[in-house]
């Protein structure tokens, strides 16, 4: 990345669309210069069902970011979840074009091209990213691009991220409705882990659970590599739905109760008082009386079920022994008191922490993922172009507007004066 580079990220979620515009400052850090948030519908179970509705949500979020940044956005990077991708590990060797001059960016770019050509794809699949985990030059392992190293050949170990073609087409259609082009698709876990996980956690083995409203992203990192990634179509909204169905109340009332009694364990209740509920099926709006422990029981049951599904999934993949730490993030259940205790108990991993980062220059937590995307894209390396297509919007200053108004007044005044003079 270079000073002044501008990157636009879009986090297209089930209920929200978040946009962040970031610019590389003189300290080679990302400075947020624009952000926007809008409500979203038209997506269910990871599939875009209404392109125009999603496109309008994208446009609303981008418009807000444009007003703050005074930029006109023409393209953006978009997040993609695990249910729509698969990851293939590849190790490939390539020759250096001019060994006496040292390795160049072009040598690495040529190897990326070879990997793209040689990777087998199923019908309609597309490669959306190639993630280098290590470079091997003269028997030595490098984590960063070894530009300038003297060698005849070098190896690159990569994870090839492959996405379903129908999902990519859907994203392109939604962005087209918003008047935007797509710069690329970014695996969501890479964006989130970039600002959530500590380097030692990714090295020693960590399970990151990014729990949103409709989905839970499950990622396992070990030795700085993404070892496992998938998406579970269950999240915090399902807890609200459970409460609504169990007690026959509206979704709004169920959401308020979830937030009011936000405990993941019944054993944490200190005052088991009674609650009046308004039944939605009753014609005369009768009030039912329940104990607050009954509400918490529903919350605990759903969270425990999510953890149990994740544990079985990890056992099937042989991942349980690779994990030393669990990190909970997202707006779904990470704010519920006792979620980490229940995770430790159900997943049988003692070291559990909750991470809700407060980002500099980013006002709302809903921007966490997209901010991580922008930071991740900026650090992709010298061999990848990252700039989004934006234009500076130049509007007249307040002073210029005053002078323009005076000139317009003069023209009208002298024009009307000349007309009166002609009458005599």
Helices and strands as residue ranges (DSSP letters): E 6-12, E 16-24, E 30-39, E 43-44, E 47-48, H 51-69, E 71-73, E 75-80, G 82-84, E 85-95, G 99-101, H 105-118, E 126-137, E 140-142, E 153-163, H 165-177, E 181-187, H 188-196, H 199-204, E 206-211, E 216-222, E 225-232, H 236-247, H 251-260, G 266-268, E 274-278, E 287-291, H 292-316, G 320-322, E 325-329, H 339-347, E 352-354, G 365-367, H 368-378, E 390-392, H 398-423
